[in-house]
């Protein structure tokens, strides 16, 4: 029973919002109002011609059965281990009936709202309407609220549905909190932000009139070093940041070269990727990048995509524009291709960063188009109404029941205190039924060997120079600029899942889900070089000249992890499915199998000079807000850094 309670924790929260309803006449959804929709944040009514996207999540026929199935087919030792259902079997057994679904869709249309998404799973309905239409349909009024530096629309009171419809609906999403969903990628020199993919504070900074000095980047760890003002223990010599690792260096650093020579290259596997919108130049960019690095180009039919046409894109301003997601898609595809160059890649793009992402996920799940899915995006913490999280979790249960592994980046803002005012892991990575991928900083030496690995968390201190040429730091070491770190921490909504019990320290978990689960390279200052032709006009999607840029973020860690899982599946001729129960079971038996990321013997730092501003910094690594790396499980790197050996063991179901 404790296991069942852990699995249905979010669903239980959803029901509490319905409990106050007058069951004889209507159902209200107090759990569908975001906590920031308060009178203090209210800035008035939205313009009448605004269109707002909404989503109704329907009840599963047997939610406890869906939880039990997800656990049984994913847990080593269970008689049902890896005996997954087909999509049609899962939909027939757990999804609402077609008759029930049709009635909900009919109600939405009867209110003058436009239905824009109806997945085959029948788990939700996506629609659009004006504030007045939405307000009338749900007996509320929509207001504009100031939140996270944005003006977002949300209901001023709990949405209400008539009992005839509400008895089938678990959640009503008619607020714009999900427009804060952003890619978890950071370009070298950028600072993560709640209001967009990144805030290019370094790249956009006013150039120094008198540069302190130049710290040229290194092509491998410690290739170059520079003299800086005395820092830790009086040390003045520090290595410079990495220009951007190549695919060959990534494979070598992760010990994949030997397997590559044996033909373990992802052949026969498909890795799916979801993001918002679509890059118009993705195939040509990947092929130019591959040729530049001596890598194989995408073969015919190796890359495919299911994306809306550009005229179907919605909410571009709120969702950071197609250009804001282009580098994310490019990073994801090129990272998977680097690790598993023969794997097929399926990209499914949403028409926005809200319901469009749900629909992209359903497109894969409802036909099982892949059994490994990398998702390099997330919300700001768990800052989405609890009812809506419950509805989204049903997708994760469907994936687990079908044997599909969902990998989510854990986030790039550390504990999210700077954005939320309180600590929170990012959703959907904090869901109990997905694999949350945290981040590390790595050093690969000139021989391709991994010689340094710490938790990802970058703290910057600007180096100043006076008229006499003397150097000093702008702030006491380590500085005041947090330039990104792996997301993680303790969920406020999900109880501890069965697989984490006894592995995650009780002093940390306190009975709740903790993320991440595993980790991989995410630090942009020890990052991965990509190649793309940037979108220069978001209306026409015109692109500029091809350029190379260096990226990190847990958006890099997620596809690196997914690609290694594809290699393991190829080698073992098996399917992993939802990996967490097997990962934690393997850890219990053989924790040394995992590459534990521990605190370094002493402070570790690199010197960096911005290419545009020419400002120089000392970057202290392993400084991730309140999240800390420790021996064993921790909330920065999880069980440890993923290696192919771990992925191989998971694929074989070792426990």
C-alpha positions, 0 to 999 in steps of 0.5 A: 500500500505504501508503494501505491500511495507513492505512485498516486500522490499527485492524483490524490492532490487533484481530487482534493480540488474537486472535493469542495464542489457541489457534486450534484450540480458542478465540479470546481477545480481549486487545484487548477489555479496557480499559486501566483494568481493573487490580488497582489499580482493582479494587473487587470484584464487581458485584451479582449482579442487575446487568445488563450490556450487551455487543456482539459485532462480526463480521469483514467478509468483505472488510475491505481491499475495504471500505477501498479502496471508501471511499477510491475513492468519496470521493476526487476524481480516482478513476474511482469518485468518488461512485459509491456502493453502495446499502445492500443492495449494501454489505451483500451485498458486505462484511457477514458472511453471514446463516448466519455471523450466525445462528450468532453470535446462536444462541451468545449466546442459548444462553448465557442472554443476551438479544439486544437489537439485530441490525442489518440490516448484521449487523455486530454483536450487542447483548445483555444479561446478569448478570455471572455470565451474561456471565462464563460465556459468555466464560470470564472474570469481571466486576469493578467498577473505579474509573475517571474518577470512576465505578464501571464493570464490566469483564472481569478477564481477556481474554474467550474464545470457542470457535473455532467462534464466535470465527473470525467475531468480531473484538471482544467488548465486555463492559465499561462504558467506553462508558457514559462517552459523553456529549453534547458540549454545554456550557451557558453557566456550566458546566464539562465533566466526564468524569462527565456532560454537564457539571458545573454548577459555576458555576450551583450555586456558592454565591452571592457575598454581595458581588458584585464587579460585574455584567457584563450579557450582550451581544446582539451582539459588544462591545455592552456592556463593563465595567471589570475589574482590569487584565489584559493589557497593563494593559487594563481595559475588556472586552466582555461575553459574548454572551447567545446568538446567534439563528438570524438572527445565525448565518445572517448571521455565516456569510454565509448571508443572501444565499443564503437570499433566493435560496431556498437553505434546505435544501429537499429535503435531510434531515439526520439526528441521533443521540443517546441517548433522546428529548425528549418536547417536541421539536416543541413546543419547536422551534416555540415557539422559532421563533415567538419568533425570527420563524423558520418553524415545522416544517411537517407531516412536516418532523421525524420520529424513530425512537426507543425507547419510554421503557420501553425506555430502559436504563442511564439512571444510567450514561448521564446520564439522558434529561434529560442528553441532552434539551438536546443533542437540542434544540440539534442540532435547533434549530441545523439548523433555524436554518441550513437552515429548510426541511431535513427533520430525522430524529432517531434516538435510542438506548435508551442511550449504548452499543450503542444509539448503534450501533443508531441509526447502523445504522438510518440506514445500513442504509436510507440514510435520510439522506446527512448525519448529525450526531453530537454525542457522543463518548467520553473520548478514545480510552479504549475497547478497541482491538478495539471501536474496530475494530468501530465503524470498520466502520460508518464504512466502510459510511457512506463506501461508501454516500455518507453523511457522518458528522459528529462533534463533536470534544469539549469537554475539549481534549486530555483530559489532565485526564480521562485523564492523557494527551493524546488526541483523542475517539473517534469523531471521531478515526476516519479515515472521519468528519468531525471538527468542532472549535470556535471563538469568534465575534463577530457585530457589530450589523450581523450581520457576523462581526468576531472568530473564534478557536479555542474554549478558555475559561480563567476567572479569578474577580474578587474584591472586598475590604471596601473595594470593591477588585477583584482576580483570584483567580489570576494571569491567565488563571486556573485554571478551564478551562471547555471547549475544542475536542477534537483532537489526534493519534490513538494508534491510527489511521495518517495517512489518505491525505487528510491527507498533505502538509496536516497538518504532519509535526511534528504528525501524526508519521504518525498521524490528527489531528483535527479536520478543520473547525470552527464556533461552539462557545464557550458564552460566544459561544454559541447560544440554544435553547428547551426545556421541561426534563425534571423527572422522568426516570422519567415524563419530565414536563417543566417550563415552557419556558425559554431557555438558551445553549449551546455545545460542539462539539455546536453546531459539528457540526449547524451544519456538517451544515446548511451541507452540506445547503444546498450539496447543495441548491444543487448538486443533488449529494451530498457523501458522506464529505467529508474527501478532497474538503475536503483536496483543495480545501485543496491547490488553494485554501487561501484558500477556507478561513477560516483561524482564526489566533491573535489579534493580542493576548489576547482576553477577555470579562467574565461574571457568573453568573446564579445565583451572581453571581460574575464572571469574566474569560474568556480566549478561545483557550486550549485546553489544550495544543492551539493555533491556528496559521496553516494546519491546527491541532488546534483548528480543523482546516483552518479554520472552515467557510463556505458557500463551502467547503461549496459547493466540496466539494459540487461536487467541486472539487479 
